[in-house]
């Protein structure tokens, strides 16, 4: 079990900036608007050979009118409970505030936790001198830093790793499958994540756009072990007005690019829309595994014995020509068929990582192309020499004499035959023709 370090504090003191600085990423959204971070956000970090997990949390506050306030407080408490070391971030420019004292009291109540006070925004020596004011919180050593420039973070990290036992700090180097839950806002992505994990991992409200960051959670149940990624809802570009929401959508797109399988969630009550098809196209272009989950099936009225079949046919018509996609009908609210989502996602992952030997590919393709070859153009015939698959991806290279004469319809014909021979359900296939004399 890796060591876990939680970053806590009141809103707008630079917690997410510090998180990005330590993890050397831009995983956490940073904005001047207070309250941007709502869920716990996990990242990996390493210093002097010691690795650990870092958690960024929402700004802890009490008595505001923010509808998310209670949920954020609960998420902060969960992060505190999970961690072994706490970084209490304060604003050196603002000095000690009442909200800092509230968070300090919360930290003080946690048992057996090592605490570091990080006095952020110490951009010069004069400001660094004011760090001594925070000793009045009574939580131990104070470290003046500038998260935005990196000043002082070296000393902070040296002190941090000294609190982490080296034999417990290493993260599991095993590469695990990454399953991303994607879709439009308010289709039930975070609810599905929580239901699968069996805990209120992510904040869920009826308000579209509640999830802003991509949230990684490790799923280790029933013999499965993979990363489950909850993402922000992706709206049409015309409906994305705030810079903040734009960044959230970009994070969701980034999650797709770094995933192995994408679970596209659709609201059964509204049906598949143009934005769903656009998201599916993005997954296909990224060559990721895909399955479709139709959520809120319990809310569909006047269902008949053929309702699911008819609904599925409408979906496949809209996502053509990439029709070989598993489609499940679930109710997250009633917890119906949720385990089937996990099973199907892992089957798609197995399909996406399937490798076919060159000899088997040639034994299959060469006779097929000889009997059903592409039409001659200008009296010239295409002759395929041999076929191979790129390692670790569903991309097949066909070496031939005239690759420029291969049209899309013939590529589709070969892809369909390939799918009939081997199970590539949920996997976009790439057939690339290259010149070989």
Secondary structure as GFF3:
##gff-version 3
##sequence-region A 1 437
A	DSSP	beta_strand	4	8	.	.	.	ID=ss1
A	DSSP	alpha_helix	15	23	.	.	.	ID=ss2
A	DSSP	beta_strand	41	47	.	.	.	ID=ss3
A	DSSP	beta_strand	50	56	.	.	.	ID=ss4
A	DSSP	alpha_helix	69	82	.	.	.	ID=ss5
A	DSSP	beta_strand	85	91	.	.	.	ID=ss6
A	DSSP	alpha_helix	98	109	.	.	.	ID=ss7
A	DSSP	beta_strand	114	120	.	.	.	ID=ss8
A	DSSP	alpha_helix	125	129	.	.	.	ID=ss9
A	DSSP	three_ten_helix	130	137	.	.	.	ID=ss10
A	DSSP	beta_strand	142	144	.	.	.	ID=ss11
A	DSSP	alpha_helix	153	162	.	.	.	ID=ss12
A	DSSP	alpha_helix	166	169	.	.	.	ID=ss13
A	DSSP	beta_strand	177	183	.	.	.	ID=ss14
A	DSSP	alpha_helix	189	197	.	.	.	ID=ss15
A	DSSP	beta_strand	215	219	.	.	.	ID=ss16
A	DSSP	beta_strand	226	230	.	.	.	ID=ss17
A	DSSP	three_ten_helix	237	239	.	.	.	ID=ss18
A	DSSP	alpha_helix	243	257	.	.	.	ID=ss19
A	DSSP	beta_strand	261	267	.	.	.	ID=ss20
A	DSSP	alpha_helix	274	285	.	.	.	ID=ss21
A	DSSP	beta_strand	289	295	.	.	.	ID=ss22
A	DSSP	three_ten_helix	297	299	.	.	.	ID=ss23
A	DSSP	alpha_helix	307	319	.	.	.	ID=ss24
A	DSSP	beta_strand	326	329	.	.	.	ID=ss25
A	DSSP	alpha_helix	338	352	.	.	.	ID=ss26
A	DSSP	alpha_helix	358	371	.	.	.	ID=ss27
A	DSSP	beta_strand	384	389	.	.	.	ID=ss28
A	DSSP	beta_strand	395	400	.	.	.	ID=ss29
A	DSSP	three_ten_helix	403	405	.	.	.	ID=ss30
A	DSSP	alpha_helix	408	421	.	.	.	ID=ss31
A	DSSP	beta_strand	430	435	.	.	.	ID=ss32
###
